[in-house]
Amino acid sequence: MSRIAVVFHSGYGHTQRMAQAVAAGAGAELITIDAEGNLPAGGWESLAAADAIIMGSPTYMGSVSWQFKKFADASSKPWFTQAWKDKIFAGFTNSATMNGDKLSTLHYLFTLAMQHGGIWVGSGMLAANTKAAQRNDLNYVGSFSGAMATSPADSSPDEMLPGDLETARLFGQRVAELTARCR
């Protein structure tokens, strides 16, 4: 059985809900980057043992949070030894606006994965882009690079749309299925 880790930072709880949905779909372990940008005890070991690493961060000012960036910079230690080479990688993000420059965040995560010699998995979902599309449809935000969600700035994590969370769950499931095929 494949081991999958979801490593993420969440500033207000929305990205955490998304991480939980991704992990539920992937059967993955959650590794939370704390408010100081640190992993919990055993976090680095869990990432080392994982066959797949799914990364998540809110989109702040067109990129990952500083806490996630601190984690990414600290990953230079496994990078130096190519410890994560050939692992499966994927990513997800959330921001308050429909666009919110979320693609910049996914590109950052993709670049980090490529620097580690990883293999990237996209969403594999068609976008809900017809006239009949509703805001709660799967992949309504329309991302092919990873999972995206939109949470208005004045909404609580409990108000996240089921369609965004189901998109995240199915994304996690896809990562798990592809990881199993590659291992």
Backbone hydrogen bonds, N-H to C=O, Kabsch-Sander energy under -0.5 kcal/mol:
donor,donor_aa,acceptor,acceptor_aa,energy
4,I,2,S,-0.5
5,A,52,A,-2.4
6,V,29,E,-3.2
7,V,5,A,-0.6
7,V,54,I,-2.2
8,F,6,V,-0.5
8,F,31,I,-2.1
9,H,56,G,-1.6
17,R,13,G,-1.9
18,M,14,H,-2.0
19,A,15,T,-2.7
20,Q,16,Q,-2.6
21,A,17,R,-1.9
22,V,18,M,-2.6
23,A,19,A,-2.9
24,A,20,Q,-2.2
25,G,21,A,-2.0
26,A,22,V,-2.0
27,G,23,A,-1.7
28,A,23,A,-2.0
29,E,4,I,-2.6
31,I,6,V,-3.3
33,I,8,F,-3.7
34,D,32,T,-0.6
34,D,38,N,-2.9
37,G,34,D,-2.2
43,G,40,P,-2.4
46,S,42,G,-2.2
47,L,43,G,-2.1
48,A,44,W,-2.1
49,A,45,E,-1.9
50,A,46,S,-1.0
51,D,3,R,-3.1
52,A,3,R,-1.6
53,I,88,I,-2.9
54,I,5,A,-3.1
55,M,53,I,-0.6
55,M,90,A,-3.0
56,G,7,V,-2.1
57,S,92,F,-1.6
59,T,94,N,-2.7
60,Y,58,P,-0.8
60,Y,63,S,-2.8
63,S,60,Y,-1.4
69,K,65,S,-2.3
70,K,66,W,-2.3
71,F,67,Q,-1.8
72,A,68,F,-2.9
73,D,69,K,-2.8
74,A,70,K,-2.2
75,S,71,F,-1.3
76,S,73,D,-1.4
77,K,74,A,-1.4
79,W,75,S,-2.0
80,F,76,S,-2.6
81,T,77,K,-1.0
82,Q,79,W,-1.4
83,A,78,P,-2.6
85,K,82,Q,-1.3
86,D,117,G,-2.6
87,K,84,W,-1.9
88,I,51,D,-2.2
89,F,119,I,-3.2
90,A,53,I,-1.5
92,F,55,M,-2.0
93,T,147,A,-1.9
94,N,57,S,-0.6
95,S,149,A,-1.5
102,K,99,N,-2.1
104,S,101,D,-0.7
105,T,101,D,-1.0
106,L,102,K,-2.2
107,H,103,L,-2.5
108,Y,104,S,-2.0
109,L,105,T,-2.4
110,F,106,L,-2.8
111,T,107,H,-2.7
112,L,108,Y,-2.4
113,A,109,L,-2.4
114,M,110,F,-2.5
115,Q,111,T,-2.4
116,H,112,L,-1.4
117,G,114,M,-1.5
118,G,113,A,-2.8
119,I,87,K,-2.5
120,W,118,G,-0.5
121,V,89,F,-2.0
123,S,144,F,-1.6
124,G,144,F,-0.5
128,A,139,N,-1.5
129,N,127,A,-1.5
133,A,130,T,-1.5
137,D,134,Q,-2.4
140,Y,137,D,-1.2
142,G,139,N,-0.6
147,A,91,G,-1.5
149,A,93,T,-1.5
151,S,95,S,-2.3
155,S,152,P,-2.3
159,E,156,S,-1.7
160,M,157,P,-1.5
165,L,161,L,-2.0
166,E,162,P,-2.8
167,T,163,G,-2.0
168,A,164,D,-2.0
169,R,165,L,-2.3
170,L,166,E,-2.7
171,F,167,T,-2.1
172,G,168,A,-2.4
173,Q,169,R,-2.3
174,R,170,L,-2.3
175,V,171,F,-2.3
176,A,172,G,-2.3
177,E,173,Q,-2.6
178,L,174,R,-2.6
179,T,175,V,-2.4
180,A,176,A,-2.3
181,R,177,E,-1.7
182,C,178,L,-1.7
183,R,179,T,-1.3
